[in-house]
Amino acid sequence: MAEFECKGTRECRDICQLLSKQGIEAAASEGECHIPSLYREHEGSVFVELDKEPQNQELTAYALASLRNILKRHDNEPHNLDHLVEIQYEVLNAHQALWQAMIEATKENRRFTAVEREFYEGKIAEAEKRQYDVFTELSHETRVQARAAFDSQTLAKYDIVFDEQALRIINTDICNYHDGRHTLVVGDMGISKTNLVLFTSSMANGEHGQIIIAGKGDKMSDELMGSKDYDPDKNAFVFKESSFLKAIHMGLKTVIDEANGVDPKILMRMHQPLLTKPGETVTVDEDNHRQVVLKRGFHVAATANEVSSNYKDRNRLDPAFRDRFDVVNAEYPDYKNKNPLIDVPVQSLRLAFAAVCNERGVMSQHINPKDLVKFVQLTHITQHLYSKLLDDNLKSALMEKGERLTTSSYVNDRPVMTNCISPRTMINTLRRCADGNKSGLNLHDKMIEIIESLDQGGQTVNKTWAYKALNYLTRLEEENA
């Protein structure tokens, strides 16, 4: 029956696997779902006729009824949803074609020409125009669902929502890769800095995979270049090169995650490789001053948090090290909003929908829409209080009647919060709650739990301000009820 046509969502597949465990044969095989064919309709009621008795009859009946409701929810989706998602993939694929062409030109040791750039950018413009022409004819609800379906799929596949900032950072990193200039993505926590450079790393390295160096204070110099270890077969100490040194002579892209978490003295060991051009040699002091030829395609993409009172365990990057990079700033979603209490956090809402909607753009039934909106707004406000100075209008709006601020809780020369609900925390929280498979887990309680975890070492300032924001949103909700 068309009414019970399977759309292949993860929610669907999970229940099919459960039914398979209950002994229902061919619930899902070779990627094709056979469950919809089990449903029958008679005199307005739907029933399922099984060939044999399942292991747990009550659980099986409940699962079949739940699956029926899931399949019926698809009746409300646009008839052309697959086409709308495909149109968005056409735009992303056009961008990827440009990036891949630049990568290949780099490996071929030739300049990416202006003719090629114009050709690929023309393809991107054509795909974007097709999307614009189609989407302008849609209702707002259909546009939101189509976008959520696409974003949900890319979030599951790449851990990335390809919004304007993501495209900008990826494009800049690929351009730097081609020009032989290394990339340093700087920004606050939880903005997907690492995911973005890992995406470009996967494109550049192909079958060789990703090379990641985690920034940590106890990293030793030999972890960067290599060290001598005892080889029992040779009865001698032999040099074992690091993944970073392999990247140098194999021409691979390397990601240094949280570079300013590394001891600056250790980072100095990278100075020579970062300045070396393809075809020139790098001296490996750890291996008797051996000379290694740097191959074209070697590239470093690093991430870092700016040193501030919020990142006390970070080192200020040496100017000589930083100068070897093209510095790219990553900002929190909706950072241009001047008033987080009034301005709609459009970008944050897009991330949230990607987390709570399935591959068809249908929101999880385990998410309360009002709690979702409140959580997104709360996230946005805490990010604002974490990254910007507190102005008088925002301060007065968050205060309860008659409440006063002490000088210790309101400092004029820095943001009042030293921690916030990051986009990563928001997405991970929404994903877990949307799954609905964790006992006792709901978004409202999780929101309170996150607020309580914003402080460490006995401090309470962050959760105090977060609760002020939550109380404001609750008052606003009650007034609009």
N, C-alpha and C positions, 0 to 999 in steps of 0.2 A: 504494500500500500504506500502511496506517495506520502501519506500523512506520517509514516514512520520511517522515512528515508534517513539512513545514517549519514551524518556529516563528518564523522571521523575525529571528533574532538577528544582531548585527553580524558575529559570527564566520562565520555562515552566508552572509550577504550578501557578505562579502569574498571567500570562495571562489567564490561564484557569479560575481562579477565577473572573477575570475581565469580561470574556465572560459569565460566569454564571450570573453575575449581570446584563448583558445586555439581559438576558432572554433566552439564549441558553441552553436548558435543557441537563442535564447529561454531562456538560463540564468536570466535574471530580466528580466521586462518588465512595465511598468505596475504595479509593486509586487507582482506575483505570481510566486512561485518555481515553476519547472517541473522543476527538477532531480530531485526525488524520483520523478517518473514515469519517469525513465530507468532506475531500478534494477529488476532482475529477479532472481528467486530460482529456483534449480533444484537439486534434490537436496541441500538444505542450504547451498549456496553462493550468494553474491550476485555478479552480474555486471552490467555496463552495456553496452548495445548502442548504438553511435553511428552516425549516418547518414553521417558523413564523417570523414576522418582529421584529428585535431587538429594544431596546429603542433608541439607538443612532446608526443609520446606518453607518455613516462615521467613528465613533470611532471603531465600530465592524469590519468594513472592514479593517481598518488600523491594528487592533490587529490581525486579522486572517492572514494578509499578513506578519506581523512581526513574528508571530508564525511559519508560513511556512518557513521563512528564518532560524529561529532558528533550526527547525527540520532538514532542509536540511544541516545545518552546521555539523550535526552529521555524514553525509555521509563521511566526511574526517577523522573520528576517526578510530583507529585501530579496526579491527573486533573482537579482543580478549581483548578489554579494560577492560571489567568486570573481566576477568580472571587475568589480570595484577594487578588490584586493589585488588582482592581477595588474591593474593600472598603476597602483602604488609601487608594486614590485618593478614595473617597467622603469619608473623614475630611479629607484635604487640601483637597478641593474645598469642603467645608463651611467650613473656615477661610478659604479664599480668597473665598468668598461674603460672609463677615463683613467681611473687609478691604476688598473692593471696594465694599460698601455704605457703609462709613465714608468711603471716598475720594469717592464720588459725593455724599454728604451735604455734605462739605466744599466741593466745587466748586459745589454748589447754594446755598451760603451759608446753610445751616441746621444746627441741632444734630442730631447723631445721637441718636435718642431711646432711652430705657431700654426701651421696647417693642420697638424693633428689635434692641437688644442681646440681650434675652431670647429673641427669636424665633430669631436666628442662632445663639446659644449653645446653644439647645435642639436645633437641627439638628446642631450639632457633637456634643453629648452623645448624640444618637440614633445617629449614625454610629459614634462610639467604642464604644457599647454593642454594636452589631451586630458590630463587629470583635472585641470582647472575647468575646462569646458564641461566635463561630465559632472563634477562635484557641484558646480554652481546650480545645476538643475535639480539637485537632490534636496530633500527636506533636511532640517538641522539634525533630526534624530538619526536619519540614515547616514549622514556624513560622519557623525560621531561613532556609530556602530562600525562603519567600514574602516575608519581610522583605528578604532580600538582592535578590530580583528587583525589588521596588518601589524600594528605595534605589538600586540600580544605574541604574534608569530616571530617577529624579529627579536623580541625580548627573550623568548624561549630559545632561539637558535644562537644569537650572538651576545645575549645579555646587554643589548643596546637598543634604545629607542632612537631612531635616526631623525632627531629634530634638527633645527637650524644650527645649534651649537655643535652637535655631534658631527654633522657634515663639515662644518668649518674646521674643526680640529683634525679630522681625518684627512681632509684635503690639504691642509697646511703641512701635516706630517709627511704625506706622500710627495709633495713638492720639495720639501727639505731632503727627503730620501734621494730624489733625483739630482738635486743640486749639491749633494755631499755635505749638507749642513745638518748637524744633529738637532734634535727637538727636545725642548724641556717644557712640559705641560705643568703649569703652576696653578694651584687653586685649593680651596678648602676640601675638607673630607667628604667622601661619599658622592662625588660628582661624576663617577665613571671614568676618571682620567686613565686609570690602568686598562680598563676594558677597551677604550678607544685605541690606545697604542698597541694593545695586543691584537686587535682586529687588523691593523695595518701590518703588524709583524707577521701574522698568518698569511696575508696576501703576498708579502715580499719573500718569505722563506719557503712557502709551498710545502713540499714533502719533508723538508728538514725540520719543520715544527718551530715552536717558539723557544726563545732563549730568554730566561727571566733571571735577573739578579735582584734579590730582595734586599732592600736597604735596612740594615740593622747595625747597631753600634758596635757589636763584637766581631764584625766581619774582618778577616785578616787579608793581607796583601796577596797571599798565595791563592786565595779564593778567586781573585780576579784574573791572575795570569796562570797559575798552576804551581805545583810543588813536586818535590822528589819523594817517592815512596819506595819501600823495599819490595822488590819482585823476587819471590822465592824461586821461580823457574830460572831466572838469570843469576840468582844469588848476588844481586846488586841493587843499588838504589837507582831508579829510573825516573825521568821527569814525566809527570802526568799533567797534561795541559788542561786548563779550565775551559768551560763552555765559552767564556768571553774571548779567549785566545783562538779557539776554533772559529768563532764568528769572524775574527780578524782575517785569518788566512783562507776561510771558505767564502767570505763575502756575504755574511748573514746579518740580519737586523737583530739588535739586542735591546731588551727592555730593562731599564733600571727603575724598579718601583720604590718610591719614597727615597730618592737619592740623598736628601739632606738628613736622612737617618743614619747615614754612613759617616764614619770618622773622616773629617776633611783630609787628614794625612793619607788615608787609604785612597780617597778620590783622586789625590794628586798623581797616583800611579796611572790614572787614565789619561793624564794630560797629553802624553806623547801620542798614543793611538788616536785620540780625538783630533789632533792636528795633522796626522799623517794622511797623505793623499793616496789614492789607488796606484799601485805600482811601486810605491816607496816602501821602505822597510821599518819595522818596529823591533826594537831591541828587547829581548826577553832576558832580563837580568837573572831571573830565577832559574834559567837553563843555560848557565855559562855564557851569558850575553849573546845567545843565538839570535840571528837576524831572520825575521819572518816578513814575507811580502804581504802587504795589506791588499786584499782583493776588492775590486769594485762591488758594491752592494753592501759592504759593511756600513752599518748605521746604528746610532744609539738614539733611542727615544726614552727619555727619563721623565718621571713624575716627581713632584715635590709640593710640600705645603710651605707657604710663606712663613718665615720665622716671625712669631708674634707671641703675645701672652697666652694665646690659645694652644700653641705648640711648643711647649717648654722643652720637650725632648728632641727638638729638631736643631740641627746645626745651620748656621748661616752659610750659604754656599759661597765658596771663595770666588771673587770676581773673575779670576783667571779661568776657573772651571766653568762658571756661568757664561762667560764670553764665548765659549766654544759652542753654544747652543743658540738656536732661535727660540726665544721664550714666548710661549703661547698661554694666554690666560684662560682659565675655565671658571665660569661663574655659576652660582646657584640658579636654579630655574626662577624665572620671573624677577631677577635681581633688579630690573629697571623699574619695578613697581615702587612708587614713592610712598604709598600708603597701603601697607599690607592688610589693613582692616577693611578697606573698601575695594581696592583693585583686585580683580578676579585673577587667581594664580593659574592662568591658562596652561602654561607649560607643565606645572606640577600636576594639574588635573589630567593632562595627557599621559604622564607617567603612571598616575594612579589607575586610570582606565586600562592601560596595558597590563597592569599587574592583576586586576580583579576580573578581567574579561577573558573568555576562552578564545579559541582560534576563530570562532564565528562572531566575535564581538559581543557575546551575550554575558552580562554581568553575573557573577556567582550569586546564587540564592543565599549563600551564607554571609553575605555582606549587606549590612543595613545602609541604604543610600545616604541617609542623614548622617550616620556615623562616618561614612566615607568622606563626605564633603567637609565635615568638621575636622577630621584628621588631616586632610590636605591643607585646610586653612591654618590649622595649628602648626603643621610642619613649616609652612611658608612664613608664619609670624616668627617662629623660633629662629629660623635661618636669618630673618631680617634683624632680629635682636642680637644675633651672634656676629653678624658681619657689618652692621652699621651702628652709628651713634643713635641714641634714643632722643627723639625730638619731643618737644612739650606736648604736641597734639596726641602723639601715640601714648605718651606717658599718662596723660589725663584720661584717655579712653580706657586704659587697662586698669585704672584704679577703682576700687570699690568706693562707695559714698563715704566720705569722712576719713578715708585712709590717707596716711602720710608716709612719705619716703624718707628714710634716714640717709645721711650722706654716705654711709657704708654700702647702701644698696643701690645708689644712683651715682655713678661716676661719669663725669662729663667727657673725659678725654678718651674713653674707650667703650666699646659695646658692653652692655650690661650682662650679657650671657657669655660664658666661656665654653659652652657646648650647645648643641642643637639637635633636632631631629633631621638627619641628613636625608637626601633623596634615596640613598642606598638603604637606610633603615626603613624609610617609608615603604619602598617597594618590597623589601623582604618581609616586612610585617604584613602587608596587604596580601602577598602571595600565600603566606602561611594561613591567614584567616580565610582567604578565598577557597582554599582546598577543602575546608570543612571536615578534615579527617583527624583533627587534634581535639581530644576530649577536653571540654571546659575552656576552649580558646575562642574568644570573640573579640571583635575589633575594639569595642568600648573598653573592656578590661585591659586589653593589650595597650591601649593608648595611655591609660593611667600607669601601667607598669613601666612604659618607656619614659614617661615624665619622671617617675621616681628614680630612674637609673641615670638621669642626666648629670648628677653630681657624684663626686668621689671625695674620699678623705674627710667625711663629716661636713662638707659644704652643703648649703641648701639654696644658694642664690639662683641656680639654673631652674630647678623645679619650682621655685617660688614664682619666677617670671612665666614659666610655662603654664602654671596653674592660673595665673592672672589672665593669660591669653585664652585658656580653656573656659574660664568663668565668663569672660567677655563674649565668647562665641555662644555659650549656653544662654546668657542673657539675651543676646540678639535673636537666638532661635525661639525663645519664649515670647519675645515681643512680636515676632512675625507669625507665631502660631495662630 
